[in-house]
Amino acid sequence: MFKSGFVTIVGRPNVGKSTFVNAVLKEKIAIMSDKVQTTRNNIQGIYTDQEAQIVFIDTPGIHKPKHQLGSVINSMATSTIDDVDIVLFMVPFNEKIGDGDRFILNRFSEETKVFLLINKIDLAVKKNLILEKIAEVSKVYNFAEIIPISAMKLENIDYLIEIIKTHLDEGVMYYPAEYKTNHSEEFLIREIIREKVLHLTKEEVPHSVAVVLDQYECAEDGIIEIRASIIVERKSQKGIIIGNQGSMIKTIGSRARKEIKKKLKNPVYLELWVKVENDWRNNNRNLDEFGYKIDY
């Protein structure tokens, strides 16, 4: 009997959701950084074996929004909860259950099947501390399963997959077996470029960045030609991303081109521009244009 279903991963920012999805698929489909709001869209990762197909939805970290973009990505994350077979609620081993976690827990209905994933157990100096953590968190909600994992060290990932299968019903294969994500190449390219900005810049700049593809086509010689705009909110941020004599934008472009080339398996020509859109995170038209769909 072949099983299939949809599984969403929710939690506060920086608990390891994207690291987990990449670990499950053994391939990078979601960008990662130590910056809050690295993930801004719901990203589907597709796991398929001979027994099942599980569509994992990696969601943005649920947080207290400070602008319209924050409200939009919160809505993206919570919108998945009622439309899936299983919710994976992720918390880090090294942090207490807080108000942000309780806010998410209150969003679940009685019909929601919720697994608690205690991530980052590789940080436990003694194994009995993991048991103590399980005892602590089991008191806050009636979880269907509580599973300690390490997305970084791949601990208990295979075990979790098997547990998920036992909770799924017989179903069809939604995507071809070779698919790892349903996102377009254009989406992945934008995310790769944004990830390099996140890695290379500090303070407020990463939160103010969006990426738009202006051109994406394959030339006759087989080279993929990409022209993209990095959007920021202030002129000072534009200067930071360009860098001294263009040094920063060259580094961003070099690192992004290398990863895009590996992803597309083709030579890549990448040209980057930096543009200023004042306060775009609070502008509904900009949010829609930059790929953060909202309900008017």
N, C-alpha and C positions, 0 to 999 in steps of 0.2 A: 504493500500500500504506500503510494507516494503522498507525502504531506507538503503543505505549503501555507505560508501566512506572512503577515506583516508585523514587524516588531519595532517599536520606537524606543529610542534612548533619550531620557530626559534627566535634567539635573542642573545644578548651579553652574556658572562659568568655571572653566579650568578644572573640572573633575576628571577629565580623561576620556570623554565620549568619542572624539575623533580618533584618538589613539586606539581605542577599543575597536572601532569599525575597521580601521586599517589592519589591525592585528587579526581580526576574524577573516578578512579577505586575503590576507598576505600580500596586499598591494595598497599603495597609497592612492586613495580616492578623495580624502579629506585633508585640507591643509592643517598644519599644526603650528602653534607658537605658544609662548607663555603669556600672551596678551589676552585680556578679557575681550570677548566678542570676536574671537578669531573666526568662528563659524557664524555666518549670518543667514544662511539658507538651510532649509531641510535637504539633506543629502542622502540619497538612497544608495546603499551598498547591497549588492545581491550575492548571497551565498547559496551555492548549489552543489549538492552531491547526489549520489544514487538514491538516497532516501527522501530528500526534501529540498525545497527551495525556500529560503528565508530572506525576505526583503527587510533589511535593517534601515531605519530612518535616523540619521544623525541630526540632532536638532541643535539650534543655538542655545547657549546657557541662559536659563531663565533668571532674570535679575530685575532690580528696581530701575525702570527706565528714566533717563535724564533728557531724552529728546524723542522725536517722532520715530526715528529709526529704531530706537530701543523698544518702543511700543510695538512696532511692526514685527520685529524678530521674536519678541515674546509671544505674539499672536501666532506666528509660524510654528513655534515650538509646541504651544498648548493645543493647537488645532489638530495635532496628530493623535492626541491621547484617546479620543473616543472612536477613532476609526481604524484601530489596529487590534490584532489578536492578543498581543502581550505588550506591556510597558516595562522597560528596564529602567528603574530609577537608580541612578548612580550617585554614590557618595564616596569621598575619599576616606581611606582608613585613618589618616592622621588628623582628621578634623571632627569636631563634635557636630551632631545634628543641630542646626540652627534655625533661625526664623525663615531664612530663604528656603530651606528644605521643607519646613512645615507649610509654607505657602504653596509649594508644589504638591505636597501630599493632600492638601485640602482641595486640590483641583480634581482628584480622582473620585469617580463614583463607586458605588458598592459593586457594580458589575465589572469594573476594571480589574483585569488580572495583572497584578503588579509583582515583578521580581525586584528584589533589592540586590544591587551589585555593590559590594564593598571593594572599591578599586584601590590600587597602590599597596597591596599587602606585602610587597617586597620591602616596604619601609618598616615592617614589624621586626624588632630585634629579637623577640621571642614569639614562638607560635601560639602560646597560650593567650597572648594579647589579642590575637585574631578571634579566639573564642569569646573573650570578654567583650570585644566589639560587637560580635553577633548577638550576644545576650543583651547588650545595651540597645541596639537598634531594633530588635524584635519587639520591644515594648511600645514603639511609636506608631505602628501600623500593622494590620493583619496581612503581611506579605504572603503571596503564594509560594515563593521560594526566596531564600537568602543565600547568596553565593559569593564568597570572597574570591577576588581575581586580581591579577596584575596584568593590565593591558600592555604595559611596557615590557614585562618579562614573559608574557604569554602564558602565565600560570592560570590553570583552570578554564582556559578558553574553550578547548575541545569538550571538556565536561559540560560547560554551559550550553554549548550547541546541542548536545545530546539531551539535556534537560528540556530545552526549548522544544525539541522535536516531540517529546512526550505530551506536550500541552497543545500541539497543533492538530487540526483535523485533516482528513484526506482532502487533497486539493490538486489543482492543475499547476503546471509550470507557467508562471506569468511572463518570464523572459527566457530567451535562449540560454542554454547552460553556460555558454562562454562569457555572458555578460557579467561584469563586475559592478557597473553602475548604469543608471538610465540617463545620466546627465550628458549633455552635448560636449564635444571637444571645445567649443567656444567657452562654455562655462568653466571647464577645467583650466583652460589657458588663463582666463581672468583671475581665477583663484590662485594659480601658481604665481602670477605676477604680484598679486596682493600679498601673498605669503612672504615673498622676498622683501617687500617694503616693511612688513611687520618685523621681520628678523633684523633688519638693518637700521631701523629708526626707533626712537625712544619717546617717552612721555606721551603727549597728546596726539602726535602725528599719526600713529597707527589707527587710532579710533576715527580719524577724519578722512580716511582714504577709501575711495572706491575706484574700480577699474572698468573701463568701457572699451570694447573692441571696435575700432574704426574700420579696420580692413582685415579680412581673413580669407586667403585664397591660395590655391596651388598654382604656381607658375608653370610654364611649359617645360622648364628644366627640372621639375620635381621639387623645387624649393618652396616651402610653405612661407608665404609672405604675411606677416602680422604687423599691424600698426595699432597701438593701443594708447589710450589716454589714462593717466593716473590723475584722479580728481581729488583735490584737497579743498579746505574751506578758507584758508587765508594765504596771503602772499608770502608771509614768513615761512609757512609750511612748504610752499613751492620751492623756496630757496634751499631748504633743508634737503628735499628729495633730489634736487638737481646737484647740490653739493659744490664744493670748491672746484671751479673749472670743469664742472660736469662729472666729477669723480663718483658721486653717489648714484646718479642715474645710470652711469656706465656699469657699475657693479650690480645694480638691480637687474639691468638688462642682460648682463653676462650670465648671472646665475639662473635667471628665468629661462633664457634661451636654451641653456644646457639641459634643464629639466623638461622643457617642452619638446625638445628634439628627442629625448629619450622616450617621452610619452607617445609622441606621434610616429616615431621611427622614420623620420624624414629630416633632411636638412632644413634649418629654420633661419629666416631673416626676420629679426625683431626690431622694431623702431618704437621708442617710447616718447610720449610727450607728457607734460604736466600742465594741468589746467586748474584754475580756481573757480569754484562755484560757492559763493558765500552762503554759509549756514545750510548746506544741502541736506544735512540730516534732519532738518525740520521742514523741508520743502517736499510736499507730496508729489509734485511733478518730477522733481529730481529722483526721488525714491523709486518711482515707477520706471523712469528712464534707466536707472542704474541697476535694475534687476531685483528690487525689493518691492514686490507687488503688494498693494494695499487695497482694501475695500473702501470705496468712496461712499 
